[in-house]
Amino acid sequence: MARGISLTRDIQQRVFVPNRGDAFRLRVTAHDNELMPAEIFVYEQRVLDPYTAGTIDDFTHIASPIDLLLYPIGLPDPAQFPAFFRKAVVDFLVPGQTQAETAWQEIHDQVCLLVDALDALDMLVEVEVVRCGGDIEDSLSESESA
């Protein structure tokens, strides 16, 4: 079974009009994951208003292999600072369609790099074998004589 993940890109249906102050919405969902989690988008939860304890979740980056181990899924660990966590969806606004296309391409490229990095972690090469204690033959002969 090969490692992999699918990405679905959703964009708004309406016509974008440049120079009108519009924003362009882009949502990318990770799914159909094999041998890796779907939650590959890293967010940071920041305090929006210290008086109301309101927070906001900001997308920061595509997870690295170590991020997949460190950051929880769905909500940040209250004991961890900064408050990073992972989701399977990223949804944001950009000023125009060109920026949305650029963001989509960067997300796609970074996810492919993540898959390659995870694959590389599976390729181990034996470098050294060491033994602590007596030789194996000595241990076997002692147990047979006893």
LUMKOL-57904 format. One line per field, with one value per atom (N, C-alpha, C): x, y, z; atom name; residue number from 1; chain. Coordinates in nm, 2 decimals. Layout:
# LUMKOL-57904
x <- c(X,...)
y <- c(Y,...)
z <- c(Z,...)
vovo <- c(CA,...)
domi <- c(NUM,...)
volum <- c(A,...)
***
This chain:
# LUMKOL-57904
x <- c(0.08,0.00,0.09,0.06,0.14,0.09,0.18,0.14,0.08,-0.02,-0.07,-0.19,-0.23,-0.35,-0.41,-0.54,-0.60,-0.64,-0.64,-0.67,-0.79,-0.89,-1.00,-1.00,-1.01,-1.01,-1.15,-1.20,-1.33,-1.31,-1.37,-1.37,-1.51,-1.53,-1.66,-1.72,-1.85,-1.91,-1.93,-1.95,-1.98,-1.86,-1.89,-1.78,-1.71,-1.58,-1.49,-1.47,-1.49,-1.47,-1.34,-1.23,-1.12,-1.14,-1.06,-1.07,-1.20,-1.28,-1.41,-1.41,-1.29,-1.28,-1.33,-1.35,-1.39,-1.28,-1.32,-1.22,-1.25,-1.15,-1.17,-1.15,-1.24,-1.24,-1.18,-1.09,-1.03,-1.04,-1.09,-1.10,-1.04,-0.94,-0.88,-0.90,-0.95,-0.98,-0.89,-0.82,-0.74,-0.83,-0.82,-0.90,-0.84,-0.90,-0.86,-0.71,-0.67,-0.53,-0.50,-0.38,-0.32,-0.19,-0.18,-0.05,0.00,-0.09,-0.06,-0.20,-0.19,-0.32,-0.37,-0.50,-0.56,-0.54,-0.51,-0.50,-0.36,-0.33,-0.20,-0.19,-0.29,-0.29,-0.27,-0.17,-0.13,-0.19,-0.26,-0.32,-0.26,-0.26,-0.23,-0.35,-0.38,-0.50,-0.44,-0.49,-0.44,-0.56,-0.52,-0.63,-0.67,-0.79,-0.85,-0.88,-0.94,-0.97,-0.95,-0.85,-0.81,-0.92,-1.02,-1.12,-1.24,-1.26,-1.37,-1.32,-1.19,-1.13,-1.16,-1.19,-1.22,-1.09,-1.09,-0.98,-1.01,-0.90,-0.91,-0.81,-0.85,-0.76,-0.70,-0.56,-0.50,-0.42,-0.44,-0.37,-0.22,-0.13,0.01,0.10,0.08,0.16,0.11,0.17,0.15,0.24,0.19,0.27,0.39,0.50,0.62,0.60,0.68,0.67,0.67,0.76,0.76,0.64,0.58,0.45,0.34,0.34,0.24,0.25,0.36,0.38,0.35,0.39,0.39,0.25,0.18,0.06,-0.07,-0.16,-0.28,-0.38,-0.48,-0.58,-0.70,-0.75,-0.88,-0.87,-0.80,-0.78,-0.64,-0.59,-0.45,-0.45,-0.33,-0.31,-0.29,-0.37,-0.37,-0.23,-0.16,-0.03,0.09,0.05,0.16,0.15,0.27,0.28,0.39,0.37,0.24,0.13,0.01,-0.11,-0.13,-0.05,-0.06,-0.15,-0.22,-0.30,-0.32,-0.38,-0.40,-0.54,-0.57,-0.70,-0.69,-0.79,-0.79,-0.84,-0.88,-0.93,-0.87,-0.84,-0.80,-0.89,-0.93,-1.04,-1.00,-0.97,-0.92,-0.96,-0.95,-0.98,-0.85,-0.84,-0.73,-0.78,-0.70,-0.75,-0.80,-0.75,-0.79,-0.77,-0.81,-0.81,-0.66,-0.58,-0.44,-0.37,-0.40,-0.34,-0.40,-0.53,-0.59,-0.52,-0.49,-0.42,-0.28,-0.21,-0.08,-0.08,-0.18,-0.19,-0.22,-0.31,-0.34,-0.22,-0.14,-0.02,0.08,0.10,0.19,0.14,0.01,-0.04,-0.01,-0.05,-0.03,0.12,0.21,0.35,0.40,0.36,0.40,0.35,0.23,0.17,0.25,0.28,0.37,0.50,0.56,0.69,0.67,0.56,0.53,0.52,0.45,0.44,0.58,0.66,0.80,0.88,0.87,0.95,0.91,0.78,0.73,0.78,0.78,0.84,0.99,1.06,1.20,1.23,1.14,1.16,1.15,1.08,1.07,1.19,1.28,1.39,1.51,1.52,1.63,1.74,1.86,1.98,2.05,2.09,2.16,2.30,2.34,2.47,2.56,2.51,2.59,2.52,2.59,2.54,2.63,2.59,2.67,2.61,2.69,2.64,2.69,2.61,2.65,2.65,2.75,2.76,2.85,2.85,2.93,2.89,2.97,2.94,2.82,2.75,2.64,2.68,2.79,2.84,2.87,2.93,2.96,2.83,2.73,2.60,2.53,2.54,2.48,2.55,2.68,2.76,2.74,2.73,2.70,2.57,2.46,2.33,2.32,2.40,2.39,2.47,2.57,2.65,2.58,2.49,2.42,2.30)
y <- c(-0.12,0.00,0.12,0.22,0.34,0.45,0.53,0.64,0.75,0.82,0.93,1.00,1.10,1.18,1.26,1.28,1.36,1.50,1.59,1.73,1.77,1.83,1.89,2.04,2.11,2.25,2.30,2.39,2.45,2.60,2.66,2.81,2.86,2.98,3.04,3.04,3.04,3.03,3.16,3.26,3.40,3.45,3.54,3.61,3.71,3.70,3.79,3.92,4.03,4.16,4.23,4.24,4.31,4.45,4.51,4.65,4.69,4.60,4.63,4.61,4.56,4.53,4.39,4.31,4.17,4.09,3.98,3.88,3.75,3.67,3.54,3.43,3.34,3.24,3.11,3.04,2.91,2.82,2.70,2.60,2.47,2.41,2.29,2.18,2.07,1.96,1.84,1.79,1.67,1.54,1.44,1.32,1.20,1.09,0.96,0.94,0.96,0.94,0.80,0.76,0.63,0.64,0.57,0.56,0.70,0.79,0.92,0.99,1.08,1.14,1.24,1.27,1.37,1.51,1.52,1.65,1.70,1.76,1.81,1.96,2.03,2.18,2.22,2.30,2.34,2.48,2.49,2.62,2.66,2.79,2.84,2.91,2.87,2.94,3.06,3.18,3.30,3.36,3.44,3.51,3.63,3.64,3.76,3.87,3.84,3.94,3.88,3.94,3.88,3.90,3.99,4.02,3.92,3.87,3.77,3.63,3.61,3.48,3.43,3.52,3.48,3.45,3.35,3.31,3.30,3.30,3.28,3.18,3.10,2.99,3.04,3.06,3.10,2.99,2.97,2.87,2.92,2.83,2.88,2.81,2.67,2.60,2.46,2.39,2.25,2.18,2.07,2.00,1.94,1.93,1.85,1.72,1.62,1.49,1.51,1.59,1.61,1.68,1.77,1.84,1.74,1.63,1.53,1.46,1.45,1.39,1.49,1.62,1.71,1.78,1.80,1.88,1.80,1.82,1.74,1.78,1.69,1.71,1.79,1.88,1.95,2.07,2.05,2.16,2.16,2.27,2.27,2.21,2.17,2.12,2.24,2.25,2.37,2.39,2.28,2.29,2.32,2.33,2.36,2.50,2.56,2.70,2.70,2.76,2.82,2.71,2.76,2.67,2.62,2.53,2.48,2.35,2.32,2.20,2.18,2.07,2.03,2.01,2.04,2.01,1.95,1.90,1.84,1.94,2.06,2.16,2.29,2.36,2.50,2.59,2.70,2.78,2.93,3.00,3.14,3.23,3.36,3.46,3.52,3.55,3.62,3.74,3.83,3.95,3.92,3.82,3.80,3.65,3.63,3.49,3.45,3.54,3.50,3.46,3.53,3.49,3.35,3.33,3.20,3.08,3.11,3.00,2.98,3.09,3.07,3.00,3.03,2.96,2.81,2.78,2.64,2.57,2.63,2.56,2.54,2.63,2.62,2.51,2.51,2.40,2.26,2.25,2.12,2.08,2.17,2.14,2.10,2.17,2.14,2.01,1.98,1.85,1.73,1.75,1.65,1.64,1.75,1.74,1.66,1.68,1.61,1.46,1.42,1.28,1.22,1.30,1.25,1.24,1.33,1.33,1.21,1.18,1.06,0.93,0.93,0.81,0.80,0.91,0.90,0.85,0.88,0.83,0.68,0.62,0.47,0.40,0.47,0.41,0.41,0.30,0.29,0.20,0.23,0.16,0.12,-0.01,-0.06,0.00,0.07,0.14,0.07,0.02,-0.03,-0.13,-0.24,-0.33,-0.34,-0.32,-0.33,-0.42,-0.48,-0.57,-0.52,-0.53,-0.50,-0.63,-0.65,-0.78,-0.87,-1.00,-1.11,-1.14,-1.23,-1.27,-1.37,-1.38,-1.46,-1.61,-1.65,-1.79,-1.82,-1.72,-1.74,-1.76,-1.69,-1.70,-1.83,-1.88,-2.01,-2.12,-2.12,-2.23,-2.23,-2.12,-2.11,-2.17,-2.14,-2.19,-2.34,-2.39,-2.54,-2.61,-2.56,-2.63,-2.62,-2.53,-2.51,-2.61)
z <- c(0.00,0.00,0.00,-0.09,-0.10,-0.01,0.04,0.12,0.02,0.07,-0.02,0.05,-0.01,0.04,-0.08,-0.08,-0.18,-0.13,-0.21,-0.18,-0.27,-0.21,-0.28,-0.26,-0.38,-0.38,-0.41,-0.32,-0.34,-0.35,-0.45,-0.46,-0.47,-0.46,-0.46,-0.60,-0.62,-0.75,-0.81,-0.74,-0.79,-0.87,-0.96,-1.04,-0.96,-0.96,-0.89,-0.97,-0.91,-0.98,-0.92,-1.00,-0.95,-0.92,-0.82,-0.78,-0.73,-0.68,-0.61,-0.46,-0.42,-0.27,-0.24,-0.34,-0.32,-0.26,-0.20,-0.15,-0.22,-0.23,-0.30,-0.20,-0.18,-0.08,-0.14,-0.07,-0.11,0.01,-0.01,0.09,0.03,0.11,0.07,0.18,0.13,0.23,0.19,0.30,0.28,0.32,0.23,0.26,0.18,0.19,0.13,0.16,0.29,0.33,0.35,0.31,0.33,0.40,0.51,0.59,0.64,0.65,0.71,0.75,0.84,0.89,0.78,0.78,0.70,0.76,0.89,0.95,0.94,0.82,0.79,0.78,0.81,0.81,0.96,0.98,1.12,1.14,1.26,1.30,1.43,1.46,1.59,1.65,1.77,1.83,1.91,1.87,1.94,2.02,2.12,2.20,2.12,2.09,2.02,2.11,2.22,2.32,2.46,2.53,2.66,2.77,2.75,2.84,2.83,2.71,2.69,2.67,2.66,2.64,2.50,2.41,2.27,2.20,2.12,2.04,1.89,1.81,1.67,1.63,1.53,1.48,1.35,1.34,1.22,1.16,1.03,0.96,0.94,0.98,0.97,0.86,0.85,0.75,0.74,0.64,0.62,0.72,0.78,0.88,0.82,0.91,0.88,0.94,0.92,0.99,1.14,1.19,1.34,1.39,1.31,1.35,1.37,1.29,1.30,1.43,1.49,1.62,1.74,1.72,1.83,1.85,1.74,1.76,1.75,1.84,1.85,1.74,1.72,1.62,1.68,1.61,1.65,1.74,1.85,1.95,2.00,2.04,2.10,2.24,2.27,2.41,2.50,2.60,2.68,2.75,2.77,2.83,2.73,2.61,2.51,2.46,2.45,2.39,2.29,2.18,2.13,2.11,2.10,2.09,1.95,1.90,1.77,1.77,1.66,1.65,1.50,1.46,1.32,1.28,1.16,1.10,0.96,0.91,0.77,0.67,0.71,0.62,0.65,0.54,0.55,0.47,0.52,0.46,0.48,0.37,0.39,0.28,0.30,0.20,0.15,0.02,-0.04,-0.12,-0.15,-0.23,-0.37,-0.43,-0.57,-0.62,-0.74,-0.79,-0.82,-0.86,-0.88,-0.75,-0.64,-0.51,-0.47,-0.50,-0.47,-0.54,-0.67,-0.75,-0.70,-0.66,-0.61,-0.48,-0.39,-0.26,-0.28,-0.38,-0.41,-0.45,-0.54,-0.59,-0.48,-0.39,-0.28,-0.18,-0.16,-0.07,-0.13,-0.26,-0.33,-0.32,-0.35,-0.35,-0.21,-0.11,0.03,0.07,0.04,0.07,0.01,-0.12,-0.19,-0.12,-0.08,0.00,0.13,0.19,0.32,0.29,0.19,0.15,0.12,0.05,0.01,0.14,0.23,0.36,0.44,0.45,0.52,0.46,0.33,0.26,0.29,0.29,0.32,0.46,0.55,0.69,0.70,0.60,0.60,0.54,0.48,0.42,0.51,0.59,0.69,0.63,0.67,0.63,0.75,0.76,0.88,0.88,0.98,0.99,1.08,1.19,1.30,1.38,1.43,1.52,1.64,1.76,1.87,1.97,2.06,2.16,2.30,2.40,2.53,2.61,2.69,2.76,2.69,2.73,2.67,2.53,2.47,2.34,2.34,2.23,2.22,2.25,2.19,2.20,2.35,2.42,2.57,2.64,2.61,2.69,2.66,2.53,2.50,2.57,2.57,2.63,2.78,2.85,2.99,3.03,2.95,2.98,2.95,2.85,2.83,2.94,2.99,3.10,3.23,3.25,3.38,3.38)
vovo <- c(N,CA,C,N,CA,C,N,CA,C,N,CA,C,N,CA,C,N,CA,C,N,CA,C,N,CA,C,N,CA,C,N,CA,C,N,CA,C,N,CA,C,N,CA,C,N,CA,C,N,CA,C,N,CA,C,N,CA,C,N,CA,C,N,CA,C,N,CA,C,N,CA,C,N,CA,C,N,CA,C,N,CA,C,N,CA,C,N,CA,C,N,CA,C,N,CA,C,N,CA,C,N,CA,C,N,CA,C,N,CA,C,N,CA,C,N,CA,C,N,CA,C,N,CA,C,N,CA,C,N,CA,C,N,CA,C,N,CA,C,N,CA,C,N,CA,C,N,CA,C,N,CA,C,N,CA,C,N,CA,C,N,CA,C,N,CA,C,N,CA,C,N,CA,C,N,CA,C,N,CA,C,N,CA,C,N,CA,C,N,CA,C,N,CA,C,N,CA,C,N,CA,C,N,CA,C,N,CA,C,N,CA,C,N,CA,C,N,CA,C,N,CA,C,N,CA,C,N,CA,C,N,CA,C,N,CA,C,N,CA,C,N,CA,C,N,CA,C,N,CA,C,N,CA,C,N,CA,C,N,CA,C,N,CA,C,N,CA,C,N,CA,C,N,CA,C,N,CA,C,N,CA,C,N,CA,C,N,CA,C,N,CA,C,N,CA,C,N,CA,C,N,CA,C,N,CA,C,N,CA,C,N,CA,C,N,CA,C,N,CA,C,N,CA,C,N,CA,C,N,CA,C,N,CA,C,N,CA,C,N,CA,C,N,CA,C,N,CA,C,N,CA,C,N,CA,C,N,CA,C,N,CA,C,N,CA,C,N,CA,C,N,CA,C,N,CA,C,N,CA,C,N,CA,C,N,CA,C,N,CA,C,N,CA,C,N,CA,C,N,CA,C,N,CA,C,N,CA,C,N,CA,C,N,CA,C,N,CA,C,N,CA,C,N,CA,C,N,CA,C,N,CA,C,N,CA,C,N,CA,C,N,CA,C,N,CA,C,N,CA,C,N,CA,C,N,CA,C,N,CA,C,N,CA,C,N,CA,C,N,CA,C,N,CA,C,N,CA,C,N,CA,C,N,CA,C,N,CA,C,N,CA,C,N,CA,C,N,CA,C,N,CA,C,N,CA,C,N,CA,C)
domi <- c(1,1,1,2,2,2,3,3,3,4,4,4,5,5,5,6,6,6,7,7,7,8,8,8,9,9,9,10,10,10,11,11,11,12,12,12,13,13,13,14,14,14,15,15,15,16,16,16,17,17,17,18,18,18,19,19,19,20,20,20,21,21,21,22,22,22,23,23,23,24,24,24,25,25,25,26,26,26,27,27,27,28,28,28,29,29,29,30,30,30,31,31,31,32,32,32,33,33,33,34,34,34,35,35,35,36,36,36,37,37,37,38,38,38,39,39,39,40,40,40,41,41,41,42,42,42,43,43,43,44,44,44,45,45,45,46,46,46,47,47,47,48,48,48,49,49,49,50,50,50,51,51,51,52,52,52,53,53,53,54,54,54,55,55,55,56,56,56,57,57,57,58,58,58,59,59,59,60,60,60,61,61,61,62,62,62,63,63,63,64,64,64,65,65,65,66,66,66,67,67,67,68,68,68,69,69,69,70,70,70,71,71,71,72,72,72,73,73,73,74,74,74,75,75,75,76,76,76,77,77,77,78,78,78,79,79,79,80,80,80,81,81,81,82,82,82,83,83,83,84,84,84,85,85,85,86,86,86,87,87,87,88,88,88,89,89,89,90,90,90,91,91,91,92,92,92,93,93,93,94,94,94,95,95,95,96,96,96,97,97,97,98,98,98,99,99,99,100,100,100,101,101,101,102,102,102,103,103,103,104,104,104,105,105,105,106,106,106,107,107,107,108,108,108,109,109,109,110,110,110,111,111,111,112,112,112,113,113,113,114,114,114,115,115,115,116,116,116,117,117,117,118,118,118,119,119,119,120,120,120,121,121,121,122,122,122,123,123,123,124,124,124,125,125,125,126,126,126,127,127,127,128,128,128,129,129,129,130,130,130,131,131,131,132,132,132,133,133,133,134,134,134,135,135,135,136,136,136,137,137,137,138,138,138,139,139,139,140,140,140,141,141,141,142,142,142,143,143,143,144,144,144,145,145,145,146,146,146)
volum <- c(A,A,A,A,A,A,A,A,A,A,A,A,A,A,A,A,A,A,A,A,A,A,A,A,A,A,A,A,A,A,A,A,A,A,A,A,A,A,A,A,A,A,A,A,A,A,A,A,A,A,A,A,A,A,A,A,A,A,A,A,A,A,A,A,A,A,A,A,A,A,A,A,A,A,A,A,A,A,A,A,A,A,A,A,A,A,A,A,A,A,A,A,A,A,A,A,A,A,A,A,A,A,A,A,A,A,A,A,A,A,A,A,A,A,A,A,A,A,A,A,A,A,A,A,A,A,A,A,A,A,A,A,A,A,A,A,A,A,A,A,A,A,A,A,A,A,A,A,A,A,A,A,A,A,A,A,A,A,A,A,A,A,A,A,A,A,A,A,A,A,A,A,A,A,A,A,A,A,A,A,A,A,A,A,A,A,A,A,A,A,A,A,A,A,A,A,A,A,A,A,A,A,A,A,A,A,A,A,A,A,A,A,A,A,A,A,A,A,A,A,A,A,A,A,A,A,A,A,A,A,A,A,A,A,A,A,A,A,A,A,A,A,A,A,A,A,A,A,A,A,A,A,A,A,A,A,A,A,A,A,A,A,A,A,A,A,A,A,A,A,A,A,A,A,A,A,A,A,A,A,A,A,A,A,A,A,A,A,A,A,A,A,A,A,A,A,A,A,A,A,A,A,A,A,A,A,A,A,A,A,A,A,A,A,A,A,A,A,A,A,A,A,A,A,A,A,A,A,A,A,A,A,A,A,A,A,A,A,A,A,A,A,A,A,A,A,A,A,A,A,A,A,A,A,A,A,A,A,A,A,A,A,A,A,A,A,A,A,A,A,A,A,A,A,A,A,A,A,A,A,A,A,A,A,A,A,A,A,A,A,A,A,A,A,A,A,A,A,A,A,A,A,A,A,A,A,A,A,A,A,A,A,A,A,A,A,A,A,A,A,A,A,A,A,A,A,A,A,A,A,A,A,A,A,A,A,A,A)
***
